[in-house]
Amino acid sequence: MTADLEPLGDFRARARAFVQGNLGPMTDAVTDGLRSTRSDEQELAEVAREREVQRMLFDAGLAGITVDPAYGGQGLTTAHQTVLNEELLGHEYPSRFQVPTLVPCAAVIPEFGTEQQKLEHLPKILSGSKEDAEATGATAGPAGTGKAASGTGSVSPDSALAKYCVDYTGKARAG
């Protein structure tokens, strides 16, 4: 661990203060999944709240824990991510955006995206920006292979609510 990294104890205290001061308890909306019996209005209100929570996490320096700061992340360690996960346990969390957006996209773009894609898309993903996935037109693939994962695709039942998705087709791309 370098001297620039926030000590785990300090990070835990900061994360705990944020969670306790800003996030409510986990609700049934998080655990219902496909069994939802909520109205469209209730669902949209929950989506708006999750987007707000994602932005709050970002503004508090608690989004993109292990993502390079050049791309909007914190540049911390997996130990820091574990601490945040422990502090979030039992509290509301923007799962509709974490699963279909952060998990696949924020993992694939740093590995296979161009520098421009990293700079353009990762900060928006981490902040819960309202930018449309269709507007990204992102393609990413191992450099020099001619292979790419491109466009947008459905990766979970809630991906229609997400703003960024990755289509794992592996289609060959010319040129």
C-alpha positions as CSV (number, residue, x, y, z in Angstrom):
1,M,0.0,0.0,0.0
2,T,1.4,3.4,-1.0
3,A,1.4,6.5,1.2
4,D,-1.2,8.1,-1.1
5,L,-3.9,5.5,-0.2
6,E,-6.4,6.3,2.4
7,P,-5.8,4.0,5.5
8,L,-8.5,1.3,5.8
9,G,-9.6,2.5,9.2
10,D,-10.1,6.1,8.0
11,F,-11.9,4.8,4.9
12,R,-14.2,2.6,7.1
13,A,-15.0,5.6,9.3
14,R,-15.8,7.8,6.3
15,A,-17.9,5.1,4.6
16,R,-19.8,4.3,7.8
17,A,-20.5,8.0,8.4
18,F,-21.8,8.4,4.8
19,V,-24.0,5.2,4.9
20,Q,-25.5,6.0,8.3
21,G,-26.1,9.6,7.4
22,N,-27.5,9.2,3.9
23,L,-28.8,5.7,3.2
24,G,-31.9,4.0,4.5
25,P,-32.4,0.4,5.2
26,M,-32.5,-2.1,2.4
27,T,-36.1,-2.4,1.1
28,D,-38.1,-5.2,-0.5
29,A,-37.6,-3.4,-3.8
30,V,-34.0,-4.5,-3.8
31,T,-34.7,-8.2,-3.1
32,D,-38.0,-8.6,-5.1
33,G,-36.3,-8.8,-8.5
34,L,-38.6,-10.3,-11.1
35,R,-41.4,-11.0,-8.6
36,S,-42.2,-7.3,-8.3
37,T,-45.8,-6.3,-7.8
38,R,-45.1,-2.6,-7.7
39,S,-46.9,-0.1,-10.0
40,D,-45.0,1.6,-12.8
41,E,-45.0,4.8,-10.8
42,Q,-43.5,3.0,-7.8
43,E,-40.8,1.3,-10.0
44,L,-39.9,4.7,-11.6
45,A,-39.6,6.3,-8.2
46,E,-37.3,3.5,-7.0
47,V,-35.2,3.9,-10.1
48,A,-34.9,7.6,-9.6
49,R,-33.8,7.0,-6.0
50,E,-31.2,4.5,-7.0
51,R,-29.8,6.9,-9.6
52,E,-29.7,9.5,-6.8
53,V,-27.9,7.1,-4.5
54,Q,-25.3,6.2,-7.2
55,R,-24.6,9.9,-7.6
56,M,-24.4,10.4,-3.8
57,L,-21.8,7.5,-3.7
58,F,-19.9,9.1,-6.5
59,D,-19.9,12.6,-4.9
60,A,-18.8,11.1,-1.6
61,G,-15.8,9.3,-3.2
62,L,-17.4,5.9,-2.7
63,A,-18.0,4.8,-6.3
64,G,-15.4,3.2,-8.5
65,I,-13.3,2.2,-5.5
66,T,-10.7,0.3,-7.5
67,V,-11.1,2.3,-10.8
68,D,-8.2,4.5,-11.9
69,P,-8.8,8.2,-10.8
70,A,-8.1,9.2,-14.4
71,Y,-11.4,7.7,-15.2
72,G,-13.5,9.0,-12.3
73,G,-12.6,6.3,-9.8
74,Q,-10.9,6.3,-6.4
75,G,-7.8,4.2,-7.3
76,L,-8.0,2.3,-4.0
77,T,-7.6,-1.4,-3.3
78,T,-9.9,-4.4,-3.2
79,A,-9.6,-4.3,0.6
80,H,-11.2,-0.8,0.5
81,Q,-14.0,-2.2,-1.7
82,T,-14.5,-5.0,0.9
83,V,-14.8,-2.4,3.7
84,L,-17.4,-0.5,1.7
85,N,-19.3,-3.6,1.0
86,E,-19.3,-4.4,4.7
87,E,-20.6,-0.9,5.6
88,L,-23.3,-1.0,3.0
89,L,-24.7,-4.4,4.2
90,G,-28.4,-3.9,5.1
91,H,-28.7,-0.5,3.6
92,E,-30.2,0.7,0.3
93,Y,-27.9,0.4,-2.6
94,P,-28.4,1.1,-6.4
95,S,-28.4,-2.5,-7.5
96,R,-30.4,-1.9,-10.7
97,F,-27.4,0.1,-11.9
98,Q,-24.6,-1.9,-10.3
99,V,-25.5,-5.2,-11.8
100,P,-26.3,-4.4,-15.5
101,T,-24.0,-1.4,-15.7
102,L,-21.0,-1.4,-13.4
103,V,-20.4,-5.1,-13.2
104,P,-20.1,-5.8,-16.9
105,C,-19.3,-2.4,-18.4
106,A,-16.9,-0.9,-15.8
107,A,-15.0,-4.2,-15.9
108,V,-14.8,-4.5,-19.7
109,I,-14.1,-0.9,-20.7
110,P,-10.9,-0.5,-18.6
111,E,-9.6,-3.8,-20.0
112,F,-10.6,-3.6,-23.7
113,G,-11.8,0.0,-24.3
114,T,-9.9,2.7,-26.0
115,E,-8.5,5.6,-24.0
116,Q,-11.2,7.8,-25.4
117,Q,-13.9,5.3,-24.3
118,K,-12.5,5.1,-20.8
119,L,-12.4,8.9,-20.4
120,E,-15.8,9.4,-21.9
121,H,-17.8,6.6,-20.4
122,L,-16.4,5.5,-17.1
123,P,-17.0,8.7,-15.2
124,K,-20.6,8.8,-16.5
125,I,-21.2,5.1,-15.4
126,L,-19.7,5.7,-12.0
127,S,-21.7,8.9,-11.4
128,G,-25.0,7.4,-12.4
129,S,-25.3,10.0,-15.3
130,K,-28.4,10.0,-17.3
131,E,-26.6,9.7,-20.6
132,D,-28.3,7.1,-22.8
133,A,-26.5,3.8,-23.5
134,E,-27.6,4.0,-27.2
135,A,-25.6,7.3,-27.4
136,T,-22.4,5.6,-26.4
137,G,-22.0,3.4,-29.5
138,A,-19.0,1.9,-27.7
139,T,-17.1,-1.0,-29.1
140,A,-14.3,-2.7,-27.2
141,G,-12.1,-5.6,-28.0
142,P,-8.6,-6.8,-27.4
143,A,-6.3,-4.5,-29.3
144,G,-5.1,-5.8,-32.6
145,T,-7.4,-8.9,-32.6
146,G,-10.1,-7.6,-34.9
147,K,-12.6,-8.9,-32.3
148,A,-15.0,-6.6,-30.4
149,A,-17.9,-6.6,-28.1
150,S,-20.1,-3.9,-29.6
151,G,-23.3,-2.0,-29.3
152,T,-25.7,-2.5,-26.4
153,G,-27.4,-5.6,-25.2
154,S,-29.5,-6.9,-22.4
155,V,-27.5,-8.5,-19.7
156,S,-30.1,-8.7,-16.9
157,P,-33.8,-8.2,-16.4
158,D,-33.2,-4.7,-15.1
159,S,-30.8,-3.7,-17.9
160,A,-33.6,-1.7,-19.6
161,L,-33.2,0.7,-16.6
162,A,-29.5,0.9,-17.0
163,K,-27.8,3.5,-19.1
164,Y,-24.8,1.4,-20.3
165,C,-24.7,-2.2,-21.4
166,V,-22.2,-4.4,-23.2
167,D,-23.1,-6.9,-25.9
168,Y,-20.8,-9.9,-25.5
169,T,-21.1,-11.2,-29.0
170,G,-17.5,-11.2,-29.9
171,K,-18.3,-10.3,-33.5
172,A,-15.4,-9.8,-35.8
173,R,-14.9,-6.1,-36.8
174,A,-13.2,-4.9,-39.9
175,G,-10.3,-2.8,-39.7
